Amino acid sequence: MRQLIVSTFITLDGVMQAPGGPEEDPTGGFTYGGWSFNYWDDMMGQVMGEFMAKPSELLLGRKTYEIFAAHWPYIKDDPVADKLNSVKKYVVSRTFDEVIWNNSTLITGNVVHAIRNLKEQKGPEIQVHGSGNLIQTLLKHDLIDEFRLWIFPVTIGKGKRGTQPASLKLIDIKTSTTGVIIATYEPAGEIKTGSFSLDNPSEVELERRKRLADEGNA
């Protein structure tokens, strides 16, 4: 079974919306589009270039597909553009009737079943770029084999977030000169919880818990 690998940009407070520019996704009154731009350095370019150079196919959500399809076909004499324009692309959408970017195939209907079938086919790894809504579906159904999170040293406070409960295992980490952490994770099953509280809580602690419970029922 081939690997499905997610690569996505995220702020310290979990925002994924419009990292590349204000025009990418201003919905919801989002005014901080382009928050990743000024953190880019040569090291990040090298890491992304190595990732993109791997034999791969792409799996994209509708919005990321639209951004890519309106940009990369118009870039000439660029190895990244050449790769994206030529590779096989699968596009998940509930609203599209067709996809016109070169070598693209539309996935509709039972998306989870279709992606599981893709993973079972012979071929190179499947890369997911951006595609925040699609990532939530992939997480929910345990379809991701590896996460590559580009964590930027910025907080925004509002914007599109969202994820599913999960534990992750760190397998690699790099840091750019601008403070961007490129962390690679593998899934590690369900979240495991515990407690540092005393076996015999103090009266003060019991009162605190009661107060919280009363506030929650108010």
Summary of the structure (lengths in Angstrom):
residues: 218
radius of gyration: 20.4
end to end distance: 51.0
largest distance: 70.9
contacts: 603
relative contact order: 0.20
helix: 33%
strand: 22%
